[in-house]
Amino acid sequence: SRNGIPGNDWFADHVHPTIAGYQRVADEVADESVRLKIVQPQPEWLERKRQRFAEHLDSLPPNYLIEGQRRLRSLMLWAEGRAAKERPNKSP
């Protein structure tokens, strides 16, 4: 990210990383675990990681990203105070 501060390039909304962002977090945790000698990676671990990332993306339903964008638009409207407000049902 520019200036080292994550922005829209790494976050899908106000708190959740993009898929690439989650993958980056996983990579950083793995790298630190190796550095601290908590784990010892096997020779093929990079290829297995790439396969797992690809399998995960392939497992998502076709509308996953579209639905996420719809929810984000609703959240942004709510945050701006422009979301449709539901009125409670009034009993007669």
C-alpha positions as CSV (number, residue, x, y, z in Angstrom):
1,S,0.0,0.0,0.0
2,R,1.0,3.5,-0.6
3,N,3.0,4.9,2.4
4,G,2.6,1.5,4.1
5,I,-0.9,2.2,5.2
6,P,-3.5,-0.3,3.9
7,G,-6.4,1.2,2.1
8,N,-9.0,0.3,-0.5
9,D,-6.5,-1.9,-2.2
10,W,-6.4,-4.3,0.8
11,F,-9.8,-3.8,2.4
12,A,-13.2,-5.0,1.0
13,D,-15.0,-2.7,3.4
14,H,-14.4,-0.9,6.6
15,V,-12.8,-3.8,8.5
16,H,-12.6,-6.9,6.2
17,P,-9.6,-7.6,4.0
18,T,-10.0,-8.5,0.4
19,I,-9.3,-12.1,-0.5
20,A,-5.8,-11.1,-1.5
21,G,-5.6,-9.3,1.9
22,Y,-6.5,-12.4,3.8
23,Q,-4.0,-14.4,1.8
24,R,-1.3,-11.8,2.7
25,V,-2.2,-12.1,6.4
26,A,-1.9,-15.9,6.1
27,D,1.5,-15.5,4.4
28,E,2.7,-13.1,7.1
29,V,1.6,-15.5,9.9
30,A,3.3,-18.4,8.1
31,D,6.5,-16.4,7.6
32,E,6.6,-15.4,11.2
33,S,5.9,-18.9,12.4
34,V,8.9,-20.1,10.3
35,R,11.1,-17.3,11.6
36,L,10.2,-18.2,15.2
37,K,10.8,-21.9,14.5
38,I,7.3,-22.8,15.4
39,V,6.9,-24.7,12.1
40,Q,9.3,-26.1,9.6
41,P,7.9,-25.9,6.1
42,Q,8.1,-28.9,3.8
43,P,9.9,-28.5,0.5
44,E,6.6,-28.4,-1.5
45,W,4.7,-26.1,0.8
46,L,4.7,-23.1,-1.5
47,E,3.1,-25.1,-4.3
48,R,0.6,-26.6,-1.9
49,K,-0.3,-23.1,-0.6
50,R,-0.9,-21.9,-4.1
51,Q,-3.1,-24.9,-4.7
52,R,-5.1,-24.3,-1.5
53,F,-5.6,-20.7,-2.4
54,A,-6.9,-21.6,-5.8
55,E,-9.1,-24.4,-4.5
56,H,-10.7,-21.9,-2.0
57,L,-11.4,-19.4,-4.7
58,D,-12.9,-22.1,-6.9
59,S,-15.1,-23.2,-4.0
60,L,-16.9,-19.9,-3.7
61,P,-20.3,-19.6,-5.2
62,P,-20.5,-17.6,-8.5
63,N,-22.3,-14.7,-6.9
64,Y,-19.9,-14.4,-3.9
65,L,-18.1,-11.3,-4.9
66,I,-21.3,-9.7,-6.4
67,E,-23.2,-10.3,-3.1
68,G,-20.3,-8.9,-1.1
69,Q,-20.4,-5.7,-3.2
70,R,-24.2,-5.4,-2.7
71,R,-23.7,-5.7,1.0
72,L,-20.9,-3.1,1.0
73,R,-23.1,-0.7,-0.9
74,S,-25.9,-1.2,1.7
75,L,-23.4,-0.6,4.5
76,M,-22.1,2.6,2.9
77,L,-25.6,3.9,2.5
78,W,-26.4,3.1,6.1
79,A,-23.2,4.8,7.2
80,E,-24.2,7.9,5.2
81,G,-27.7,7.8,6.8
82,R,-29.4,7.1,3.5
83,A,-30.4,3.5,4.0
84,A,-34.1,2.7,3.7
85,K,-35.5,2.8,7.1
86,E,-38.0,0.1,8.0
87,R,-40.9,1.3,10.0
88,P,-42.2,-1.0,12.8
89,N,-45.6,-2.5,12.2
90,K,-48.3,-0.6,14.1
91,S,-50.9,-2.8,15.7
92,P,-54.5,-1.6,15.4
